[in-house]
C-alpha cells in the first residue's frame, strides 16, 4: 500500500487520500501560520504540486522551504504583480489547475469613526484582490476548459459584527463575486466556490485582535473553541477536488456558530 501523508486535525491524525494527485495549485497569502499556509500544506499532502504567493518575501521564502513549494512574491492590490504571479506559476508548472484566493485584510473600527483610507484599504485587499486574482485565473482556465477557483470569504459576510463594516462588506462582495464568476465560468468547465469560516485561530489573528474579542467569538461556537486553520483547509481541499465536481457558485460555511 502506498504511503499516504498524514495531517493533524483537531489533535487527531488523519490520512491524506491523494485527492489532488497530479494537480497544480496556487495559494495566495500563504506565508505564515494562517489558513493560506495550512491550505497549501494540505494540498501538498493530498498530492498536489503547490505554488504559494505572499507580499512578505522573507516569510514567503521560509514557508516555501518548509512546504517544498514554488514561491512567487505578489501584492494582490497591484494588477501587474497578480498577472506576473500567474505567468510565473504557469511557466514553472505548465498550468494552474486550482487557484485558492486567500488574501484578505480586516480591522476593528466603528463605522462612524472609520476613515476612507481604512475602508478602501480593506476592500482593496479583500475584495478587489480576490477580483484581480479570479480574473487572472479565469483568463488562464477558460481557454483550457478546466479549472477550479476557491475563494476565502467569511461568515461575517452574512452576520453583523460591530467594528467590522468594511470587512463584512468586502467578504459579502467576495460571496457575490464567487456566484457571478461561477455562472460565467460553468459553460467552460471551470468551477468557482468559496468557504466562509467563522473564526480560525492562528498567530497573526492573535496579534491583530484583542484577547477579549477572540474569546467572545470562540464562545459563540458550539464547540466552545475556534477552528484550527487546517480544519478550514480540509473544506477548501474538498472544494478543490473532484469530490465537489457538481458544485459551483456555492459558499460553504465552516462554522459551529450558534445564534
N, C-alpha and C positions, 0 to 999 in steps of 0.2 A: 504494500500500500504506500503511495507517495506521501512524503511529509507535507503536512498542512500547517502553515504558520498559525501561531496562537495569538489571540488578542485578549486583553484583560478588560472585563466589563463589569462594573459594579462589584469588583472584588472577585469575580468568578471568571476563570479562564474558559474561553470557547474557541473552537477551531475556525480557521478560515476555510472557505469552501470553493476557492478559485472562481468566485462569481464574476470577476473582471479579468480572467485569464486572457492574455493577448490584447487587452485594451490599452490605449494610451489615454492618460488622464492628466488634465491640467487643473490645479487647485490654486486659487488666488488667496492672498493674505494668509499664507500657510507657515510663516516663520513664527516660532514662539510656542506657546502652550495651549492655545485655544482650539476651537472647533476645526479651523483650517488645517492645523498640524495633525490633529487626531484623524481627520478625514484622509489626508494624504497617507498617513501610516496605515489606516485600514484598507485603503485602495491597494497599497503595495502588498499587504498581507493577503489580499484577495487575488493577487497575480498580475496586477496592472503595472505597466511602465508609467512612472509618475514624474510629472514636472510640477514645480511649485514656483510661485511668484510672491513677492512682497516688496514694499518700498524700503524696508530696513535691510540694507545689504549685508551687514555683519551677521545679523540673526538669520537671514536667509541662507548664507553660506553654512552656518552651523547646523541649521535644520536639514539642508540638502545633504550634508555629510552624514548626519545621523540616519537619514532615510534612504541614502543612495539614490537621491532624486536629482533631476536636472533643474538647476536654479535659473530663474530669469527675473532680474530686478524690474519692478513695474509700479508706478503710481497710477492708480486707476482713474485719477482725475485728469490725466493727460492723455489725450487721444493717440498721439504719436507713440507713446510708450505702450499703450494697450495693443496697438497693431503690431508693434515690434515684438511684443511678448508672444503673440500668436504666431507670427512669422518664425520666431526663433524655435518654438516648440515643433512646428511643422518641419523646419529644417533639420531638427535633431531626430525626431521620431517618424517623420513622413506624413503624419496626420494627427488630428485630435479627435478621439472617439467620444470623450466625456470632458465637459467643461463644468467646473464647480465654482460658482461665484460666491465667495465668502467675505470679500472685503466689506467692511461696514464701520461706522463711527457713531457713537452715542454721546450722551451728555445728560445732565440733570439740572435743568433751568426752568423755572416757572415761565409760562408763556409771556406774561406781562413784563418780565424782566429780560426776555430773550432779545439779543441783538440780531440785526440782519446777518452779520457775519457768522454768528453761531448757527442760525437757521440754514444758511446757504452752504456752510461747510459740511454739516451733517448730511444734507440732501445730495451734495456733490459727490461725496464718497459713497454713501449707502445706496442711493437710488440712481444717480447719474453714472456712477462707476459700474453698477450692475448693468445698466443700459449699454454702456460702451463695450463692456466685455461680451454681453449677449449678442450685440450687433456684430462684433468681430467674429464670435464663434459661429453665428449663423452664416455669415459670408463664406466661411470655410466649409461648413457642414452641408448647407443646402445643395450646392452643386454635386456633392458626393452622394447625396440621397440617404444619408445615415448620420446619426449622432445623438447625443444626449446632453442636455444642459440642466443643471440643478442649481437653483438659487437659494441663498440663505436669507429667509425673512425672519419674522418674529411674531409671537402671539400678541405682542403689543400693537401689531397692525390691525388686530381685532378688538383688543381690550384697552380701555382707558387706563392711563397711569400718570399720576402727577409728575410734572417736570420733564415729560417725555414727548411733548407735542411734535418736535422736529423729527425725532427718531421714529415715532409712531407713524407720522405722515410718510416718511421715507420707506418704512417697511410695508405699509399698506400699498404704496406705489410699486414696490417690488412684487407684491402679490398680483396686482393688476397687470403689470408688465409681463409677468410669467404667463398669465392666462392669454393675453393677446398674442404674445410670441408663439405660444403653443398652437393656437388656431392657424396662424400663418405658416408655421413650420410643418404641421401634420401632413399636408399633401406631399411633402418632400421626404417623409420618413424620419423626421427629426422630432424628438420628444423634449418638452420643456416642463419641468416641475419645480416645486420649491418645498423646503421644510420651514416650519415655524416653531422654533424652540421657545420654551418659556424662560428658563434660566439654566445655564450650564456653567458650572463653577470652574474657573481657571485663574492662573496667576495674574494675567493682565486685567481681568474683570475686577479682581480684588484690589488692584492698585487704583482703579478709576471710580470705584463705587464705595460708599460708606458701609461699614460693617452692619449698621442698623438696617439699611436698605436691603442688603443681601440676605440678612436674617429674616426680614419681613417677607421677602419674595419666596425664600425657601419654605417658610412657614405656611404659605398658601398651597404648597404642593401636597398632594395626597400622601406621598411617601415621606413627607417632612424633611426633604433634602433637595438640593439642586441636582440636576442631571450631571453626569460626568461627560466631558467632551466626546468621548468615544461612543457614548450611548446615542448622541445625536449623529455621529459619524456613521453608525450602523444603519440608520434610516436613510442617510444620503447614499450609502453604498447600495441599498435596496433600490432606490430610485435610479441609480446609475446602471443597474444590472438588468438583465433580461427578465428577471422576476417581476418587473413592473412594466412589461412590454406593452400593455394596453392602457397605461396611464399617461396622460398628458394634460397640462393645464391645471394640475392639482396642487394644492397646498396642504401638506401633511403636518398637523400639529404634533410636536414632540414634547409632550407635557403631561403632567399628572395633576394639573391645577384644578382645584375645586372652586365653586363660586365663592 
